[in-house]
Amino acid sequence: MNITANRHKNIRAAQCYNTKSTKLSRLHNDANIITLGSRLLSKKNALNCISIFLKTKFEGGRHTKRIKKI
């Protein structure tokens, strides 16, 4: 899912497998799509990751330069 989504312009999909990877995908990579593996997460953890993904904003700063290269 993640690899296929990232082939499209303006898509920054992140494979999130825990709360830390979810938060960092938004803070540092400005991900705009979350992908979750059903075999890797329980329903409770998946819902928690979605909540964190929606609440976390891009940090900007030193990360902006890297995002512009994409």
N, CA, C and O atoms as a GROMACS GRO file, in nm:
protein
  280
    1MET      N    1   0.083  -0.118   0.000
    1MET     CA    2   0.000   0.000   0.000
    1MET      C    3   0.087   0.125   0.000
    1MET      O    4   0.068   0.216  -0.080
    2ASN      N    5   0.182   0.128   0.089
    2ASN     CA    6   0.268   0.244   0.107
    2ASN      C    7   0.349   0.272  -0.019
    2ASN      O    8   0.353   0.387  -0.065
    3ILE      N    9   0.412   0.172  -0.074
    3ILE     CA   10   0.496   0.190  -0.193
    3ILE      C   11   0.412   0.235  -0.312
    3ILE      O   12   0.453   0.326  -0.384
    4THR      N   13   0.299   0.175  -0.332
    4THR     CA   14   0.212   0.212  -0.443
    4THR      C   15   0.160   0.354  -0.429
    4THR      O   16   0.156   0.429  -0.526
    5ALA      N   17   0.119   0.392  -0.311
    5ALA     CA   18   0.066   0.527  -0.288
    5ALA      C   19   0.173   0.633  -0.315
    5ALA      O   20   0.143   0.738  -0.370
    6ASN      N   21   0.297   0.606  -0.277
    6ASN     CA   22   0.405   0.704  -0.292
    6ASN      C   23   0.449   0.724  -0.437
    6ASN      O   24   0.531   0.812  -0.463
    7ARG      N   25   0.398   0.648  -0.528
    7ARG     CA   26   0.429   0.667  -0.670
    7ARG      C   27   0.356   0.788  -0.728
    7ARG      O   28   0.390   0.836  -0.836
    8HIS      N   29   0.258   0.837  -0.657
    8HIS     CA   30   0.175   0.946  -0.707
    8HIS      C   31   0.224   1.080  -0.653
    8HIS      O   32   0.269   1.091  -0.539
    9LYS      N   33   0.213   1.182  -0.736
    9LYS     CA   34   0.257   1.316  -0.701
    9LYS      C   35   0.180   1.367  -0.578
    9LYS      O   36   0.060   1.345  -0.564
   10ASN      N   37   0.252   1.435  -0.492
   10ASN     CA   38   0.198   1.497  -0.370
   10ASN      C   39   0.148   1.399  -0.265
   10ASN      O   40   0.081   1.439  -0.170
   11ILE      N   41   0.180   1.273  -0.281
   11ILE     CA   42   0.144   1.172  -0.181
   11ILE      C   43   0.268   1.140  -0.099
   11ILE      O   44   0.375   1.112  -0.154
   12ARG      N   45   0.255   1.145   0.031
   12ARG     CA   46   0.361   1.105   0.122
   12ARG      C   47   0.299   1.006   0.220
   12ARG      O   48   0.256   1.042   0.330
   13ALA      N   49   0.296   0.882   0.180
   13ALA     CA   50   0.237   0.776   0.261
   13ALA      C   51   0.341   0.718   0.356
   13ALA      O   52   0.459   0.708   0.322
   14ALA      N   53   0.297   0.681   0.475
   14ALA     CA   54   0.387   0.623   0.575
   14ALA      C   55   0.327   0.494   0.628
   14ALA      O   56   0.209   0.487   0.662
   15GLN      N   57   0.412   0.392   0.634
   15GLN     CA   58   0.373   0.266   0.696
   15GLN      C   59   0.394   0.282   0.846
   15GLN      O   60   0.508   0.295   0.892
   16CYS      N   61   0.288   0.282   0.921
   16CYS     CA   62   0.295   0.304   1.066
   16CYS      C   63   0.263   0.174   1.138
   16CYS      O   64   0.164   0.108   1.109
   17TYR      N   65   0.349   0.139   1.232
   17TYR     CA   66   0.333   0.012   1.303
   17TYR      C   67   0.329   0.029   1.454
   17TYR      O   68   0.311  -0.068   1.527
   18ASN      N   69   0.345   0.153   1.502
   18ASN     CA   70   0.328   0.183   1.644
   18ASN      C   71   0.307   0.334   1.659
   18ASN      O   72   0.311   0.408   1.560
   19THR      N   73   0.285   0.378   1.780
   19THR     CA   74   0.255   0.520   1.801
   19THR      C   75   0.375   0.609   1.770
   19THR      O   76   0.358   0.720   1.720
   20LYS      N   77   0.495   0.562   1.798
   20LYS     CA   78   0.614   0.643   1.771
   20LYS      C   79   0.635   0.663   1.621
   20LYS      O   80   0.659   0.775   1.576
   21SER      N   81   0.626   0.556   1.544
   21SER     CA   82   0.644   0.569   1.398
   21SER      C   83   0.535   0.657   1.338
   21SER      O   84   0.559   0.729   1.242
   22THR      N   85   0.416   0.650   1.394
   22THR     CA   86   0.305   0.732   1.346
   22THR      C   87   0.333   0.879   1.371
   22THR      O   88   0.319   0.962   1.281
   23LYS      N   89   0.372   0.912   1.493
   23LYS     CA   90   0.397   1.051   1.528
   23LYS      C   91   0.512   1.109   1.446
   23LYS      O   92   0.503   1.221   1.396
   24LEU      N   93   0.620   1.034   1.433
   24LEU     CA   94   0.736   1.081   1.358
   24LEU      C   95   0.706   1.095   1.209
   24LEU      O   96   0.763   1.182   1.142
   25SER      N   97   0.617   1.012   1.156
   25SER     CA   98   0.582   1.024   1.014
   25SER      C   99   0.517   1.158   0.984
   25SER      O  100   0.534   1.214   0.876
   26ARG      N  101   0.442   1.210   1.080
   26ARG     CA  102   0.379   1.342   1.063
   26ARG      C  103   0.476   1.455   1.098
   26ARG      O  104   0.488   1.551   1.022
   27LEU      N  105   0.545   1.444   1.210
   27LEU     CA  106   0.635   1.550   1.256
   27LEU      C  107   0.749   1.575   1.157
   27LEU      O  108   0.777   1.690   1.124
   28HIS      N  109   0.814   1.469   1.111
   28HIS     CA  110   0.936   1.483   1.031
   28HIS      C  111   0.914   1.468   0.881
   28HIS      O  112   0.987   1.530   0.804
   29ASN      N  113   0.818   1.390   0.839
   29ASN     CA  114   0.800   1.362   0.696
   29ASN      C  115   0.675   1.424   0.637
   29ASN      O  116   0.653   1.412   0.516
   30ASP      N  117   0.594   1.489   0.717
   30ASP     CA  118   0.470   1.550   0.671
   30ASP      C  119   0.385   1.451   0.591
   30ASP      O  120   0.327   1.486   0.488
   31ALA      N  121   0.379   1.327   0.640
   31ALA     CA  122   0.299   1.224   0.573
   31ALA      C  123   0.153   1.268   0.567
   31ALA      O  124   0.100   1.325   0.663
   32ASN      N  125   0.089   1.241   0.454
   32ASN     CA  126  -0.053   1.277   0.441
   32ASN      C  127  -0.142   1.155   0.422
   32ASN      O  128  -0.264   1.167   0.408
   33ILE      N  129  -0.081   1.038   0.421
   33ILE     CA  130  -0.156   0.912   0.415
   33ILE      C  131  -0.091   0.814   0.512
   33ILE      O  132   0.032   0.801   0.516
   34ILE      N  133  -0.173   0.746   0.588
   34ILE     CA  134  -0.124   0.644   0.680
   34ILE      C  135  -0.162   0.507   0.625
   34ILE      O  136  -0.274   0.486   0.578
   35THR      N  137  -0.067   0.414   0.631
   35THR     CA  138  -0.099   0.275   0.595
   35THR      C  139  -0.069   0.189   0.717
   35THR      O  140   0.030   0.210   0.788
   36LEU      N  141  -0.156   0.094   0.741
   36LEU     CA  142  -0.146   0.008   0.858
   36LEU      C  143  -0.158  -0.138   0.815
   36LEU      O  144  -0.251  -0.175   0.744
   37GLY      N  145  -0.065  -0.218   0.859
   37GLY     CA  146  -0.071  -0.361   0.829
   37GLY      C  147  -0.162  -0.434   0.926
   37GLY      O  148  -0.141  -0.428   1.047
   38SER      N  149  -0.261  -0.501   0.874
   38SER     CA  150  -0.358  -0.568   0.962
   38SER      C  151  -0.296  -0.682   1.041
   38SER      O  152  -0.347  -0.719   1.147
   39ARG      N  153  -0.187  -0.739   0.992
   39ARG     CA  154  -0.122  -0.848   1.065
   39ARG      C  155  -0.025  -0.797   1.171
   39ARG      O  156   0.023  -0.874   1.254
   40LEU      N  157   0.003  -0.667   1.167
   40LEU     CA  158   0.101  -0.611   1.260
   40LEU      C  159   0.040  -0.539   1.379
   40LEU      O  160   0.106  -0.520   1.481
   41LEU      N  161  -0.086  -0.499   1.367
   41LEU     CA  162  -0.149  -0.418   1.471
   41LEU      C  163  -0.283  -0.476   1.514
   41LEU      O  164  -0.358  -0.533   1.435
   42SER      N  165  -0.310  -0.461   1.641
   42SER     CA  166  -0.444  -0.494   1.690
   42SER      C  167  -0.537  -0.380   1.650
   42SER      O  168  -0.490  -0.272   1.613
   43LYS      N  169  -0.666  -0.402   1.656
   43LYS     CA  170  -0.762  -0.297   1.622
   43LYS      C  171  -0.744  -0.176   1.713
   43LYS      O  172  -0.749  -0.062   1.667
   44LYS      N  173  -0.722  -0.200   1.841
   44LYS     CA  174  -0.704  -0.092   1.938
   44LYS      C  175  -0.582  -0.008   1.904
   44LYS      O  176  -0.589   0.115   1.905
   45ASN      N  177  -0.470  -0.072   1.873
   45ASN     CA  178  -0.348   0.001   1.839
   45ASN      C  179  -0.363   0.075   1.706
   45ASN      O  180  -0.312   0.186   1.690
   46ALA      N  181  -0.432   0.015   1.611
   46ALA     CA  182  -0.455   0.080   1.482
   46ALA      C  183  -0.537   0.208   1.500
   46ALA      O  184  -0.506   0.311   1.441
   47LEU      N  185  -0.642   0.200   1.580
   47LEU     CA  186  -0.724   0.318   1.605
   47LEU      C  187  -0.646   0.427   1.679
   47LEU      O  188  -0.664   0.546   1.653
   48ASN      N  189  -0.560   0.385   1.770
   48ASN     CA  190  -0.474   0.479   1.841
   48ASN      C  191  -0.378   0.548   1.743
   48ASN      O  192  -0.358   0.669   1.752
   49CYS      N  193  -0.320   0.473   1.652
   49CYS     CA  194  -0.230   0.530   1.551
   49CYS      C  195  -0.304   0.630   1.462
   49CYS      O  196  -0.250   0.736   1.431
   50ILE      N  197  -0.425   0.598   1.423
   50ILE     CA  198  -0.504   0.688   1.339
   50ILE      C  199  -0.531   0.818   1.414
   50ILE      O  200  -0.521   0.927   1.357
   51SER      N  201  -0.566   0.808   1.539
   51SER     CA  202  -0.592   0.926   1.621
   51SER      C  203  -0.467   1.015   1.630
   51SER      O  204  -0.476   1.137   1.614
   52ILE      N  205  -0.353   0.955   1.655
   52ILE     CA  206  -0.227   1.030   1.663
   52ILE      C  207  -0.194   1.093   1.529
   52ILE      O  208  -0.152   1.209   1.523
   53PHE      N  209  -0.212   1.019   1.422
   53PHE     CA  210  -0.183   1.070   1.287
   53PHE      C  211  -0.265   1.194   1.258
   53PHE      O  212  -0.213   1.292   1.203
   54LEU      N  213  -0.391   1.193   1.292
   54LEU     CA  214  -0.480   1.305   1.264
   54LEU      C  215  -0.451   1.427   1.353
   54LEU      O  216  -0.475   1.540   1.312
   55LYS      N  217  -0.401   1.404   1.473
   55LYS     CA  218  -0.376   1.514   1.567
   55LYS      C  219  -0.238   1.578   1.552
   55LYS      O  220  -0.219   1.693   1.594
   56THR      N  221  -0.143   1.506   1.495
   56THR     CA  222  -0.005   1.554   1.488
   56THR      C  223   0.016   1.640   1.364
   56THR      O  224  -0.026   1.604   1.254
   57LYS      N  225   0.081   1.752   1.383
   57LYS     CA  226   0.110   1.846   1.275
   57LYS      C  227   0.257   1.838   1.236
   57LYS      O  228   0.342   1.799   1.317
   58PHE      N  229   0.287   1.874   1.112
   58PHE     CA  230   0.424   1.878   1.061
   58PHE      C  231   0.506   1.979   1.140
   58PHE      O  232   0.461   2.091   1.164
   59GLU      N  233   0.624   1.938   1.180
   59GLU     CA  234   0.712   2.021   1.261
   59GLU      C  235   0.780   2.132   1.179
   59GLU      O  236   0.812   2.238   1.232
   60GLY      N  237   0.801   2.105   1.051
   60GLY     CA  238   0.866   2.205   0.966
   60GLY      C  239   1.013   2.217   0.999
   60GLY      O  240   1.079   2.116   1.026
   61GLY      N  241   1.067   2.340   0.996
   61GLY     CA  242   1.207   2.364   1.031
   61GLY      C  243   1.302   2.287   0.941
   61GLY      O  244   1.290   2.293   0.818
   62ARG      N  245   1.394   2.215   1.001
   62ARG     CA  246   1.498   2.144   0.927
   62ARG      C  247   1.442   2.035   0.836
   62ARG      O  248   1.511   1.990   0.744
   63HIS      N  249   1.320   1.992   0.860
   63HIS     CA  250   1.260   1.885   0.780
   63HIS      C  251   1.202   1.937   0.649
   63HIS      O  252   1.185   1.860   0.554
   64THR      N  253   1.171   2.064   0.642
   64THR     CA  254   1.108   2.123   0.523
   64THR      C  255   1.197   2.108   0.400
   64THR      O  256   1.146   2.079   0.292
   65LYS      N  257   1.325   2.128   0.414
   65LYS     CA  258   1.419   2.118   0.302
   65LYS      C  259   1.413   1.978   0.237
   65LYS      O  260   1.412   1.966   0.115
   66ARG      N  261   1.409   1.876   0.321
   66ARG     CA  262   1.402   1.739   0.270
   66ARG      C  263   1.269   1.711   0.199
   66ARG      O  264   1.267   1.644   0.096
   67ILE      N  265   1.162   1.762   0.253
   67ILE     CA  266   1.031   1.740   0.193
   67ILE      C  267   1.024   1.806   0.055
   67ILE      O  268   0.963   1.751  -0.036
   68LYS      N  269   1.084   1.922   0.040
   68LYS     CA  270   1.082   1.993  -0.089
   68LYS      C  271   1.159   1.917  -0.197
   68LYS      O  272   1.134   1.939  -0.315
   69LYS      N  273   1.251   1.828  -0.160
   69LYS     CA  274   1.327   1.750  -0.256
   69LYS      C  275   1.246   1.636  -0.317
   69LYS      O  276   1.282   1.582  -0.421
   70ILE      N  277   1.139   1.600  -0.254
   70ILE     CA  278   1.057   1.487  -0.300
   70ILE      C  279   0.984   1.524  -0.428
   70ILE      O  280   0.910   1.442  -0.483
   0.00000   0.00000   0.00000
